[in-house]
């Protein structure tokens, strides 16, 4: 997985209010990171975790 592209795509679809796509990307990125995947190199681990949490909370009621 390209964690940078996933992170940026997640940000873009959130801005477009596509909550279903945002949740799919967030879950994929979370799973990747939890299984020792690398964080996007241009972003801090804290920044990624914070935004990922935000997306997952905002999309909690969305079924994927």
mmCIF file as Biopython writes it, N, C-alpha, C and O atoms, coordinates in Angstrom:
data_model
#
loop_
_atom_site.group_PDB
_atom_site.id
_atom_site.type_symbol
_atom_site.label_atom_id
_atom_site.label_alt_id
_atom_site.label_comp_id
_atom_site.label_asym_id
_atom_site.label_entity_id
_atom_site.label_seq_id
_atom_site.pdbx_PDB_ins_code
_atom_site.Cartn_x
_atom_site.Cartn_y
_atom_site.Cartn_z
_atom_site.occupancy
_atom_site.B_iso_or_equiv
_atom_site.auth_seq_id
_atom_site.auth_asym_id
_atom_site.pdbx_PDB_model_num
ATOM 1   N N  . UNK A ? 1  ? 0.846   -1.180 0.000  1.0 0.0 1  A 1 
ATOM 2   C CA . UNK A ? 1  ? 0.000   0.000  0.000  1.0 0.0 1  A 1 
ATOM 3   C C  . UNK A ? 1  ? 0.886   1.236  0.000  1.0 0.0 1  A 1 
ATOM 4   O O  . UNK A ? 1  ? 1.935   1.264  0.644  1.0 0.0 1  A 1 
ATOM 5   N N  . UNK A ? 2  ? 0.462   2.233  -0.713 1.0 0.0 2  A 1 
ATOM 6   C CA . UNK A ? 2  ? 1.132   3.533  -0.669 1.0 0.0 2  A 1 
ATOM 7   C C  . UNK A ? 2  ? 0.391   4.359  0.387  1.0 0.0 2  A 1 
ATOM 8   O O  . UNK A ? 2  ? -0.666  4.930  0.119  1.0 0.0 2  A 1 
ATOM 9   N N  . UNK A ? 3  ? 0.958   4.410  1.570  1.0 0.0 3  A 1 
ATOM 10  C CA . UNK A ? 3  ? 0.276   5.067  2.683  1.0 0.0 3  A 1 
ATOM 11  C C  . UNK A ? 3  ? 0.067   6.564  2.439  1.0 0.0 3  A 1 
ATOM 12  O O  . UNK A ? 3  ? -0.909  7.138  2.922  1.0 0.0 3  A 1 
ATOM 13  N N  . UNK A ? 4  ? 0.971   7.194  1.699  1.0 0.0 4  A 1 
ATOM 14  C CA . UNK A ? 4  ? 0.799   8.624  1.402  1.0 0.0 4  A 1 
ATOM 15  C C  . UNK A ? 4  ? -0.412  8.851  0.523  1.0 0.0 4  A 1 
ATOM 16  O O  . UNK A ? 4  ? -1.233  9.721  0.811  1.0 0.0 4  A 1 
ATOM 17  N N  . UNK A ? 5  ? -0.534  8.073  -0.550 1.0 0.0 5  A 1 
ATOM 18  C CA . UNK A ? 5  ? -1.691  8.229  -1.440 1.0 0.0 5  A 1 
ATOM 19  C C  . UNK A ? 5  ? -2.991  7.931  -0.711 1.0 0.0 5  A 1 
ATOM 20  O O  . UNK A ? 5  ? -3.985  8.633  -0.897 1.0 0.0 5  A 1 
ATOM 21  N N  . UNK A ? 6  ? -2.988  6.902  0.112  1.0 0.0 6  A 1 
ATOM 22  C CA . UNK A ? 6  ? -4.188  6.554  0.864  1.0 0.0 6  A 1 
ATOM 23  C C  . UNK A ? 6  ? -4.584  7.694  1.800  1.0 0.0 6  A 1 
ATOM 24  O O  . UNK A ? 6  ? -5.756  8.062  1.883  1.0 0.0 6  A 1 
ATOM 25  N N  . UNK A ? 7  ? -3.607  8.244  2.495  1.0 0.0 7  A 1 
ATOM 26  C CA . UNK A ? 7  ? -3.859  9.347  3.426  1.0 0.0 7  A 1 
ATOM 27  C C  . UNK A ? 7  ? -4.409  10.566 2.687  1.0 0.0 7  A 1 
ATOM 28  O O  . UNK A ? 7  ? -5.388  11.171 3.122  1.0 0.0 7  A 1 
ATOM 29  N N  . UNK A ? 8  ? -3.783  10.921 1.581  1.0 0.0 8  A 1 
ATOM 30  C CA . UNK A ? 8  ? -4.234  12.084 0.814  1.0 0.0 8  A 1 
ATOM 31  C C  . UNK A ? 8  ? -5.599  11.845 0.173  1.0 0.0 8  A 1 
ATOM 32  O O  . UNK A ? 8  ? -6.427  12.754 0.115  1.0 0.0 8  A 1 
ATOM 33  N N  . UNK A ? 9  ? -5.836  10.622 -0.308 1.0 0.0 9  A 1 
ATOM 34  C CA . UNK A ? 9  ? -7.151  10.295 -0.869 1.0 0.0 9  A 1 
ATOM 35  C C  . UNK A ? 9  ? -8.228  10.383 0.201  1.0 0.0 9  A 1 
ATOM 36  O O  . UNK A ? 9  ? -9.327  10.876 -0.055 1.0 0.0 9  A 1 
ATOM 37  N N  . UNK A ? 10 ? -7.913  9.903  1.401  1.0 0.0 10 A 1 
ATOM 38  C CA . UNK A ? 10 ? -8.857  9.971  2.511  1.0 0.0 10 A 1 
ATOM 39  C C  . UNK A ? 10 ? -9.205  11.433 2.811  1.0 0.0 10 A 1 
ATOM 40  O O  . UNK A ? 10 ? -10.373 11.770 3.007  1.0 0.0 10 A 1 
ATOM 41  N N  . UNK A ? 11 ? -8.203  12.279 2.846  1.0 0.0 11 A 1 
ATOM 42  C CA . UNK A ? 11 ? -8.417  13.704 3.084  1.0 0.0 11 A 1 
ATOM 43  C C  . UNK A ? 11 ? -9.309  14.307 1.989  1.0 0.0 11 A 1 
ATOM 44  O O  . UNK A ? 11 ? -10.225 15.075 2.283  1.0 0.0 11 A 1 
ATOM 45  N N  . UNK A ? 12 ? -9.038  13.957 0.740  1.0 0.0 12 A 1 
ATOM 46  C CA . UNK A ? 12 ? -9.802  14.511 -0.392 1.0 0.0 12 A 1 
ATOM 47  C C  . UNK A ? 12 ? -11.262 14.082 -0.352 1.0 0.0 12 A 1 
ATOM 48  O O  . UNK A ? 12 ? -12.150 14.909 -0.555 1.0 0.0 12 A 1 
ATOM 49  N N  . UNK A ? 13 ? -11.525 12.807 -0.095 1.0 0.0 13 A 1 
ATOM 50  C CA . UNK A ? 13 ? -12.922 12.362 -0.092 1.0 0.0 13 A 1 
ATOM 51  C C  . UNK A ? 13 ? -13.676 12.887 1.124  1.0 0.0 13 A 1 
ATOM 52  O O  . UNK A ? 13 ? -14.890 13.080 1.060  1.0 0.0 13 A 1 
ATOM 53  N N  . UNK A ? 14 ? -12.980 13.119 2.221  1.0 0.0 14 A 1 
ATOM 54  C CA . UNK A ? 14 ? -13.635 13.768 3.355  1.0 0.0 14 A 1 
ATOM 55  C C  . UNK A ? 14 ? -14.048 15.184 2.974  1.0 0.0 14 A 1 
ATOM 56  O O  . UNK A ? 14 ? -15.143 15.628 3.321  1.0 0.0 14 A 1 
ATOM 57  N N  . UNK A ? 15 ? -13.184 15.890 2.267  1.0 0.0 15 A 1 
ATOM 58  C CA . UNK A ? 15 ? -13.525 17.248 1.817  1.0 0.0 15 A 1 
ATOM 59  C C  . UNK A ? 15 ? -14.697 17.238 0.841  1.0 0.0 15 A 1 
ATOM 60  O O  . UNK A ? 15 ? -15.437 18.217 0.745  1.0 0.0 15 A 1 
ATOM 61  N N  . UNK A ? 16 ? -14.867 16.132 0.116  1.0 0.0 16 A 1 
ATOM 62  C CA . UNK A ? 16 ? -15.985 15.990 -0.817 1.0 0.0 16 A 1 
ATOM 63  C C  . UNK A ? 16 ? -17.226 15.403 -0.149 1.0 0.0 16 A 1 
ATOM 64  O O  . UNK A ? 16 ? -18.246 15.187 -0.803 1.0 0.0 16 A 1 
ATOM 65  N N  . UNK A ? 17 ? -17.134 15.148 1.151  1.0 0.0 17 A 1 
ATOM 66  C CA . UNK A ? 17 ? -18.231 14.568 1.945  1.0 0.0 17 A 1 
ATOM 67  C C  . UNK A ? 17 ? -18.617 13.166 1.486  1.0 0.0 17 A 1 
ATOM 68  O O  . UNK A ? 17 ? -19.765 12.757 1.654  1.0 0.0 17 A 1 
ATOM 69  N N  . UNK A ? 18 ? -17.681 12.434 0.915  1.0 0.0 18 A 1 
ATOM 70  C CA . UNK A ? 18 ? -17.923 11.045 0.536  1.0 0.0 18 A 1 
ATOM 71  C C  . UNK A ? 18 ? -17.511 10.174 1.724  1.0 0.0 18 A 1 
ATOM 72  O O  . UNK A ? 18 ? -16.408 9.627  1.759  1.0 0.0 18 A 1 
ATOM 73  N N  . UNK A ? 19 ? -18.410 10.058 2.686  1.0 0.0 19 A 1 
ATOM 74  C CA . UNK A ? 19 ? -18.097 9.395  3.943  1.0 0.0 19 A 1 
ATOM 75  C C  . UNK A ? 19 ? -17.848 7.903  3.782  1.0 0.0 19 A 1 
ATOM 76  O O  . UNK A ? 19 ? -17.032 7.331  4.504  1.0 0.0 19 A 1 
ATOM 77  N N  . UNK A ? 20 ? -18.534 7.275  2.856  1.0 0.0 20 A 1 
ATOM 78  C CA . UNK A ? 20 ? -18.321 5.843  2.641  1.0 0.0 20 A 1 
ATOM 79  C C  . UNK A ? 20 ? -16.899 5.578  2.133  1.0 0.0 20 A 1 
ATOM 80  O O  . UNK A ? 20 ? -16.212 4.689  2.637  1.0 0.0 20 A 1 
ATOM 81  N N  . UNK A ? 21 ? -16.470 6.342  1.149  1.0 0.0 21 A 1 
ATOM 82  C CA . UNK A ? 21 ? -15.115 6.183  0.614  1.0 0.0 21 A 1 
ATOM 83  C C  . UNK A ? 21 ? -14.076 6.537  1.676  1.0 0.0 21 A 1 
ATOM 84  O O  . UNK A ? 21 ? -13.042 5.878  1.785  1.0 0.0 21 A 1 
ATOM 85  N N  . UNK A ? 22 ? -14.352 7.572  2.453  1.0 0.0 22 A 1 
ATOM 86  C CA . UNK A ? 22 ? -13.423 7.979  3.505  1.0 0.0 22 A 1 
ATOM 87  C C  . UNK A ? 22 ? -13.271 6.872  4.537  1.0 0.0 22 A 1 
ATOM 88  O O  . UNK A ? 22 ? -12.161 6.594  4.991  1.0 0.0 22 A 1 
ATOM 89  N N  . UNK A ? 23 ? -14.371 6.244  4.909  1.0 0.0 23 A 1 
ATOM 90  C CA . UNK A ? 23 ? -14.303 5.162  5.902  1.0 0.0 23 A 1 
ATOM 91  C C  . UNK A ? 23 ? -13.519 3.972  5.351  1.0 0.0 23 A 1 
ATOM 92  O O  . UNK A ? 23 ? -12.700 3.387  6.060  1.0 0.0 23 A 1 
ATOM 93  N N  . UNK A ? 24 ? -13.766 3.612  4.092  1.0 0.0 24 A 1 
ATOM 94  C CA . UNK A ? 24 ? -13.019 2.507  3.484  1.0 0.0 24 A 1 
ATOM 95  C C  . UNK A ? 24 ? -11.520 2.780  3.516  1.0 0.0 24 A 1 
ATOM 96  O O  . UNK A ? 24 ? -10.732 1.911  3.890  1.0 0.0 24 A 1 
ATOM 97  N N  . UNK A ? 25 ? -11.135 3.977  3.127  1.0 0.0 25 A 1 
ATOM 98  C CA . UNK A ? 25 ? -9.716  4.338  3.122  1.0 0.0 25 A 1 
ATOM 99  C C  . UNK A ? 25 ? -9.149  4.362  4.532  1.0 0.0 25 A 1 
ATOM 100 O O  . UNK A ? 25 ? -8.031  3.903  4.764  1.0 0.0 25 A 1 
ATOM 101 N N  . UNK A ? 26 ? -9.917  4.897  5.473  1.0 0.0 26 A 1 
ATOM 102 C CA . UNK A ? 26 ? -9.450  4.973  6.860  1.0 0.0 26 A 1 
ATOM 103 C C  . UNK A ? 26 ? -9.245  3.578  7.446  1.0 0.0 26 A 1 
ATOM 104 O O  . UNK A ? 26 ? -8.253  3.331  8.132  1.0 0.0 26 A 1 
ATOM 105 N N  . UNK A ? 27 ? -10.169 2.679  7.181  1.0 0.0 27 A 1 
ATOM 106 C CA . UNK A ? 27 ? -10.036 1.316  7.691  1.0 0.0 27 A 1 
ATOM 107 C C  . UNK A ? 27 ? -8.839  0.609  7.056  1.0 0.0 27 A 1 
ATOM 108 O O  . UNK A ? 27 ? -8.104  -0.111 7.731  1.0 0.0 27 A 1 
ATOM 109 N N  . UNK A ? 28 ? -8.656  0.818  5.775  1.0 0.0 28 A 1 
ATOM 110 C CA . UNK A ? 28 ? -7.510  0.216  5.082  1.0 0.0 28 A 1 
ATOM 111 C C  . UNK A ? 28 ? -6.196  0.742  5.643  1.0 0.0 28 A 1 
ATOM 112 O O  . UNK A ? 28 ? -5.268  -0.024 5.904  1.0 0.0 28 A 1 
ATOM 113 N N  . UNK A ? 29 ? -6.129  2.051  5.825  1.0 0.0 29 A 1 
ATOM 114 C CA . UNK A ? 29 ? -4.906  2.642  6.355  1.0 0.0 29 A 1 
ATOM 115 C C  . UNK A ? 29 ? -4.660  2.197  7.796  1.0 0.0 29 A 1 
ATOM 116 O O  . UNK A ? 29 ? -3.528  1.881  8.164  1.0 0.0 29 A 1 
ATOM 117 N N  . UNK A ? 30 ? -5.696  2.172  8.599  1.0 0.0 30 A 1 
ATOM 118 C CA . UNK A ? 30 ? -5.549  1.722  9.984  1.0 0.0 30 A 1 
ATOM 119 C C  . UNK A ? 30 ? -5.032  0.289  10.043 1.0 0.0 30 A 1 
ATOM 120 O O  . UNK A ? 30 ? -4.116  -0.019 10.805 1.0 0.0 30 A 1 
ATOM 121 N N  . UNK A ? 31 ? -5.632  -0.588 9.226  1.0 0.0 31 A 1 
ATOM 122 C CA . UNK A ? 31 ? -5.197  -1.982 9.208  1.0 0.0 31 A 1 
ATOM 123 C C  . UNK A ? 31 ? -3.748  -2.099 8.753  1.0 0.0 31 A 1 
ATOM 124 O O  . UNK A ? 31 ? -2.978  -2.881 9.311  1.0 0.0 31 A 1 
ATOM 125 N N  . UNK A ? 32 ? -3.382  -1.332 7.754  1.0 0.0 32 A 1 
ATOM 126 C CA . UNK A ? 32 ? -2.013  -1.321 7.248  1.0 0.0 32 A 1 
ATOM 127 C C  . UNK A ? 32 ? -1.038  -0.918 8.347  1.0 0.0 32 A 1 
ATOM 128 O O  . UNK A ? 32 ? -0.017  -1.574 8.552  1.0 0.0 32 A 1 
ATOM 129 N N  . UNK A ? 33 ? -1.353  0.153  9.045  1.0 0.0 33 A 1 
ATOM 130 C CA . UNK A ? 33 ? -0.462  0.652  10.086 1.0 0.0 33 A 1 
ATOM 131 C C  . UNK A ? 33 ? -0.392  -0.306 11.275 1.0 0.0 33 A 1 
ATOM 132 O O  . UNK A ? 33 ? 0.671   -0.475 11.871 1.0 0.0 33 A 1 
ATOM 133 N N  . UNK A ? 34 ? -1.514  -0.931 11.624 1.0 0.0 34 A 1 
ATOM 134 C CA . UNK A ? 34 ? -1.539  -1.876 12.744 1.0 0.0 34 A 1 
ATOM 135 C C  . UNK A ? 34 ? -0.767  -3.158 12.439 1.0 0.0 34 A 1 
ATOM 136 O O  . UNK A ? 34 ? -0.378  -3.889 13.350 1.0 0.0 34 A 1 
ATOM 137 N N  . UNK A ? 35 ? -0.551  -3.424 11.158 1.0 0.0 35 A 1 
ATOM 138 C CA . UNK A ? 35 ? 0.196   -4.614 10.753 1.0 0.0 35 A 1 
ATOM 139 C C  . UNK A ? 35 ? 1.603   -4.244 10.301 1.0 0.0 35 A 1 
ATOM 140 O O  . UNK A ? 35 ? 2.160   -4.849 9.385  1.0 0.0 35 A 1 
ATOM 141 N N  . UNK A ? 36 ? 2.163   -3.236 10.964 1.0 0.0 36 A 1 
ATOM 142 C CA . UNK A ? 36 ? 3.546   -2.805 10.753 1.0 0.0 36 A 1 
ATOM 143 C C  . UNK A ? 36 ? 3.808   -2.140 9.406  1.0 0.0 36 A 1 
ATOM 144 O O  . UNK A ? 36 ? 4.943   -2.133 8.928  1.0 0.0 36 A 1 
ATOM 145 N N  . UNK A ? 37 ? 2.777   -1.589 8.799  1.0 0.0 37 A 1 
ATOM 146 C CA . UNK A ? 37 ? 2.980   -0.806 7.585  1.0 0.0 37 A 1 
ATOM 147 C C  . UNK A ? 37 ? 3.617   0.524  7.939  1.0 0.0 37 A 1 
ATOM 148 O O  . UNK A ? 37 ? 3.546   0.970  9.085  1.0 0.0 37 A 1 
ATOM 149 N N  . UNK A ? 38 ? 4.229   1.146  6.970  1.0 0.0 38 A 1 
ATOM 150 C CA . UNK A ? 38 ? 4.918   2.413  7.238  1.0 0.0 38 A 1 
ATOM 151 C C  . UNK A ? 38 ? 3.953   3.597  7.138  1.0 0.0 38 A 1 
ATOM 152 O O  . UNK A ? 38 ? 3.005   3.592  6.353  1.0 0.0 38 A 1 
ATOM 153 N N  . UNK A ? 39 ? 4.225   4.594  7.948  1.0 0.0 39 A 1 
ATOM 154 C CA . UNK A ? 39 ? 3.447   5.836  7.924  1.0 0.0 39 A 1 
ATOM 155 C C  . UNK A ? 39 ? 3.877   6.666  6.721  1.0 0.0 39 A 1 
ATOM 156 O O  . UNK A ? 39 ? 4.996   6.513  6.232  1.0 0.0 39 A 1 
ATOM 157 N N  . UNK A ? 40 ? 2.993   7.547  6.237  1.0 0.0 40 A 1 
ATOM 158 C CA . UNK A ? 40 ? 3.390   8.448  5.159  1.0 0.0 40 A 1 
ATOM 159 C C  . UNK A ? 40 ? 4.612   9.253  5.606  1.0 0.0 40 A 1 
ATOM 160 O O  . UNK A ? 40 ? 4.576   9.878  6.666  1.0 0.0 40 A 1 
ATOM 161 N N  . UNK A ? 41 ? 5.675   9.250  4.830  1.0 0.0 41 A 1 
ATOM 162 C CA . UNK A ? 41 ? 6.926   9.865  5.272  1.0 0.0 41 A 1 
ATOM 163 C C  . UNK A ? 41 ? 6.878   11.380 5.482  1.0 0.0 41 A 1 
ATOM 164 O O  . UNK A ? 41 ? 7.688   11.918 6.237  1.0 0.0 41 A 1 
ATOM 165 N N  . UNK A ? 42 ? 5.964   12.063 4.844  1.0 0.0 42 A 1 
ATOM 166 C CA . UNK A ? 42 ? 5.913   13.522 4.966  1.0 0.0 42 A 1 
ATOM 167 C C  . UNK A ? 42 ? 4.990   14.005 6.081  1.0 0.0 42 A 1 
ATOM 168 O O  . UNK A ? 42 ? 4.762   15.205 6.228  1.0 0.0 42 A 1 
ATOM 169 N N  . UNK A ? 43 ? 4.458   13.061 6.868  1.0 0.0 43 A 1 
ATOM 170 C CA . UNK A ? 43 ? 3.516   13.403 7.936  1.0 0.0 43 A 1 
ATOM 171 C C  . UNK A ? 43 ? 3.955   12.716 9.221  1.0 0.0 43 A 1 
ATOM 172 O O  . UNK A ? 43 ? 4.480   11.603 9.195  1.0 0.0 43 A 1 
ATOM 173 N N  . UNK A ? 44 ? 3.736   13.384 10.337 1.0 0.0 44 A 1 
ATOM 174 C CA . UNK A ? 44 ? 4.118   12.784 11.616 1.0 0.0 44 A 1 
ATOM 175 C C  . UNK A ? 44 ? 3.136   11.670 11.973 1.0 0.0 44 A 1 
ATOM 176 O O  . UNK A ? 44 ? 1.975   11.684 11.564 1.0 0.0 44 A 1 
ATOM 177 N N  . UNK A ? 45 ? 3.627   10.724 12.733 1.0 0.0 45 A 1 
ATOM 178 C CA . UNK A ? 45 ? 2.781   9.624  13.186 1.0 0.0 45 A 1 
ATOM 179 C C  . UNK A ? 45 ? 1.588   10.175 13.975 1.0 0.0 45 A 1 
ATOM 180 O O  . UNK A ? 45 ? 0.464   9.699  13.823 1.0 0.0 45 A 1 
ATOM 181 N N  . UNK A ? 46 ? 1.839   11.165 14.804 1.0 0.0 46 A 1 
ATOM 182 C CA . UNK A ? 46 ? 0.773   11.772 15.604 1.0 0.0 46 A 1 
ATOM 183 C C  . UNK A ? 46 ? -0.292  12.414 14.713 1.0 0.0 46 A 1 
ATOM 184 O O  . UNK A ? 46 ? -1.489  12.260 14.954 1.0 0.0 46 A 1 
ATOM 185 N N  . UNK A ? 47 ? 0.154   13.130 13.687 1.0 0.0 47 A 1 
ATOM 186 C CA . UNK A ? 47 ? -0.779  13.791 12.762 1.0 0.0 47 A 1 
ATOM 187 C C  . UNK A ? 47 ? -1.658  12.765 12.052 1.0 0.0 47 A 1 
ATOM 188 O O  . UNK A ? 47 ? -2.869  12.954 11.937 1.0 0.0 47 A 1 
ATOM 189 N N  . UNK A ? 48 ? -1.055  11.690 11.583 1.0 0.0 48 A 1 
ATOM 190 C CA . UNK A ? 48 ? -1.803  10.653 10.873 1.0 0.0 48 A 1 
ATOM 191 C C  . UNK A ? 48 ? -2.795  9.984  11.815 1.0 0.0 48 A 1 
ATOM 192 O O  . UNK A ? 48 ? -3.961  9.806  11.461 1.0 0.0 48 A 1 
ATOM 193 N N  . UNK A ? 49 ? -2.349  9.611  13.008 1.0 0.0 49 A 1 
ATOM 194 C CA . UNK A ? 49 ? -3.241  8.961  13.975 1.0 0.0 49 A 1 
ATOM 195 C C  . UNK A ? 49 ? -4.411  9.867  14.359 1.0 0.0 49 A 1 
ATOM 196 O O  . UNK A ? 49 ? -5.547  9.407  14.475 1.0 0.0 49 A 1 
ATOM 197 N N  . UNK A ? 50 ? -4.130  11.148 14.554 1.0 0.0 50 A 1 
ATOM 198 C CA . UNK A ? 50 ? -5.184  12.088 14.933 1.0 0.0 50 A 1 
ATOM 199 C C  . UNK A ? 50 ? -6.230  12.214 13.829 1.0 0.0 50 A 1 
ATOM 200 O O  . UNK A ? 50 ? -7.430  12.155 14.099 1.0 0.0 50 A 1 
ATOM 201 N N  . UNK A ? 51 ? -5.779  12.386 12.590 1.0 0.0 51 A 1 
ATOM 202 C CA . UNK A ? 51 ? -6.743  12.549 11.498 1.0 0.0 51 A 1 
ATOM 203 C C  . UNK A ? 51 ? -7.477  11.240 11.226 1.0 0.0 51 A 1 
ATOM 204 O O  . UNK A ? 51 ? -8.673  11.251 10.934 1.0 0.0 51 A 1 
ATOM 205 N N  . UNK A ? 52 ? -6.786  10.136 11.317 1.0 0.0 52 A 1 
ATOM 206 C CA . UNK A ? 52 ? -7.414  8.839  11.130 1.0 0.0 52 A 1 
ATOM 207 C C  . UNK A ? 52 ? -8.524  8.638  12.162 1.0 0.0 52 A 1 
ATOM 208 O O  . UNK A ? 52 ? -9.611  8.173  11.820 1.0 0.0 52 A 1 
ATOM 209 N N  . UNK A ? 53 ? -8.258  8.981  13.409 1.0 0.0 53 A 1 
ATOM 210 C CA . UNK A ? 53 ? -9.277  8.890  14.454 1.0 0.0 53 A 1 
ATOM 211 C C  . UNK A ? 53 ? -10.463 9.790  14.163 1.0 0.0 53 A 1 
ATOM 212 O O  . UNK A ? 53 ? -11.613 9.405  14.370 1.0 0.0 53 A 1 
ATOM 213 N N  . UNK A ? 54 ? -10.178 10.988 13.682 1.0 0.0 54 A 1 
ATOM 214 C CA . UNK A ? 54 ? -11.238 11.937 13.332 1.0 0.0 54 A 1 
ATOM 215 C C  . UNK A ? 54 ? -12.142 11.343 12.249 1.0 0.0 54 A 1 
ATOM 216 O O  . UNK A ? 54 ? -13.367 11.387 12.364 1.0 0.0 54 A 1 
ATOM 217 N N  . UNK A ? 55 ? -11.540 10.794 11.210 1.0 0.0 55 A 1 
ATOM 218 C CA . UNK A ? 55 ? -12.319 10.219 10.106 1.0 0.0 55 A 1 
ATOM 219 C C  . UNK A ? 55 ? -13.144 9.037  10.596 1.0 0.0 55 A 1 
ATOM 220 O O  . UNK A ? 55 ? -14.321 8.920  10.255 1.0 0.0 55 A 1 
ATOM 221 N N  . UNK A ? 56 ? -12.546 8.168  11.386 1.0 0.0 56 A 1 
ATOM 222 C CA . UNK A ? 56 ? -13.284 7.000  11.877 1.0 0.0 56 A 1 
ATOM 223 C C  . UNK A ? 56 ? -14.444 7.403  12.787 1.0 0.0 56 A 1 
ATOM 224 O O  . UNK A ? 56 ? -15.503 6.777  12.750 1.0 0.0 56 A 1 
ATOM 225 N N  . UNK A ? 57 ? -14.259 8.424  13.589 1.0 0.0 57 A 1 
ATOM 226 C CA . UNK A ? 57 ? -15.367 8.914  14.433 1.0 0.0 57 A 1 
ATOM 227 C C  . UNK A ? 57 ? -16.476 9.532  13.577 1.0 0.0 57 A 1 
ATOM 228 O O  . UNK A ? 57 ? -17.658 9.266  13.794 1.0 0.0 57 A 1 
ATOM 229 N N  . UNK A ? 58 ? -16.084 10.359 12.604 1.0 0.0 58 A 1 
ATOM 230 C CA . UNK A ? 58 ? -17.090 11.017 11.743 1.0 0.0 58 A 1 
ATOM 231 C C  . UNK A ? 58 ? -17.855 10.046 10.882 1.0 0.0 58 A 1 
ATOM 232 O O  . UNK A ? 58 ? -18.987 10.328 10.490 1.0 0.0 58 A 1 
ATOM 233 N N  . UNK A ? 59 ? -17.263 8.905  10.578 1.0 0.0 59 A 1 
ATOM 234 C CA . UNK A ? 59 ? -17.889 7.951  9.663  1.0 0.0 59 A 1 
ATOM 235 C C  . UNK A ? 59 ? -18.374 6.695  10.379 1.0 0.0 59 A 1 
ATOM 236 O O  . UNK A ? 59 ? -18.658 5.687  9.732  1.0 0.0 59 A 1 
ATOM 237 N N  . UNK A ? 60 ? -18.471 6.741  11.700 1.0 0.0 60 A 1 
ATOM 238 C CA . UNK A ? 60 ? -18.810 5.554  12.492 1.0 0.0 60 A 1 
ATOM 239 C C  . UNK A ? 60 ? -20.140 4.928  12.095 1.0 0.0 60 A 1 
ATOM 240 O O  . UNK A ? 60 ? -20.297 3.712  12.207 1.0 0.0 60 A 1 
ATOM 241 N N  . UNK A ? 61 ? -21.085 5.711  11.641 1.0 0.0 61 A 1 
ATOM 242 C CA . UNK A ? 61 ? -22.407 5.171  11.307 1.0 0.0 61 A 1 
ATOM 243 C C  . UNK A ? 61 ? -22.510 4.699  9.851  1.0 0.0 61 A 1 
ATOM 244 O O  . UNK A ? 61 ? -23.554 4.202  9.426  1.0 0.0 61 A 1 
ATOM 245 N N  . UNK A ? 62 ? -21.425 4.857  9.094  1.0 0.0 62 A 1 
ATOM 246 C CA . UNK A ? 62 ? -21.423 4.474  7.680  1.0 0.0 62 A 1 
ATOM 247 C C  . UNK A ? 62 ? -21.073 3.000  7.553  1.0 0.0 62 A 1 
ATOM 248 O O  . UNK A ? 62 ? -20.105 2.527  8.147  1.0 0.0 62 A 1 
ATOM 249 N N  . UNK A ? 63 ? -21.858 2.292  6.784  1.0 0.0 63 A 1 
ATOM 250 C CA . UNK A ? 63 ? -21.565 0.874  6.531  1.0 0.0 63 A 1 
ATOM 251 C C  . UNK A ? 63 ? -20.744 0.762  5.256  1.0 0.0 63 A 1 
ATOM 252 O O  . UNK A ? 63 ? -21.027 1.402  4.243  1.0 0.0 63 A 1 
ATOM 253 N N  . UNK A ? 64 ? -19.723 -0.069 5.345  1.0 0.0 64 A 1 
ATOM 254 C CA . UNK A ? 64 ? -18.843 -0.244 4.194  1.0 0.0 64 A 1 
ATOM 255 C C  . UNK A ? 64 ? -19.098 -1.608 3.581  1.0 0.0 64 A 1 
ATOM 256 O O  . UNK A ? 64 ? -18.462 -1.969 2.591  1.0 0.0 64 A 1 
#
